[in-house]
Amino acid sequence: MAIEINAKNRKAQGTGASRRLRNTGRVPGVVYGAGDVNMIELDHNELYYKLRAEAFHASILTLNVDGKKESVQLRDFVMHPFRQQVQHIDFQRVDAKKKMHIKVPLHFLNADISPGVKDGGGKISHVMNDLDITCLPGDLPTFIEVDLSHLALGHSIHVADLKLPPGVQAVSRGTHTAEAVVATVQVPRGMAEAEVTAEADAAAAASAASAPAPAAGAAKAGAAAPAAAAAAAPAPATKKTK
């Protein structure tokens, strides 16, 4: 079901006009894309609660401006630095025949039954929370599932491992898009430290085992050295008695 949001045409422009608009509980916005740029205003509370929904950020929206509806996608919005207040919002018109570029949220499934978590005691680390994709508006998914059920300890799932819907492609990030890590199972800290200690002990033992044994002559010379030194040392002086 398409998400619909209401708006009105906005005549007053400029910083002062936008400030006065916000003081009345309205939010200034703009619609651009094919056709003219349209200045709009929206009810703050309606918009604020719409923005809290994940689907609002990754769906084709129906924007109703004074009774005229058009398909748009959310492009940007600005929040107040410390208040829960939307300052401005941008929408872009959608052409059903042209591919769009948008970020879609990732939904991670079966983390609790993955071998790395269930048997290895690892923890899932989400390297990505959304994915840049390109597709026609009619092929746009609300989200993309990431199945972690087969992820072992210390292993990762990559963009190439994701099952993208028909008509959807991951947007290229250089030449290694397919190799980009989406999630990984981190080795528990205690286990990692134990492995490092074990490796250090093994390396020390191997080094000691490979060290050459001292030669027999060198051993005898080493044993004779203290005796020779003792013989060469001058005898202690004796005290004469009257």
Secondary structure, 3 states (H helix, E strand, C coil): CCEEEEEEECCCCCHHHHHHHHHCCEEEEEEECCCCCEEEEEEHHHHHHHHCCHHHHCCCEEEEECCEEEEEEEEEEEECCCCCCEEEEEEEECCCCCCEEEEEEEEEECHHHCHHHHCCCCEEEECCCEEEEEECHHHCCCCEEEECCCCCCCCEEEHHHCCCCCCCEECCCCCCHHHCEEEEEECCHHHHHHHHHHHHHHHHHHHHHHCCCCCHHHHHHHHHHHHHHHHHCCCCCCCCCC
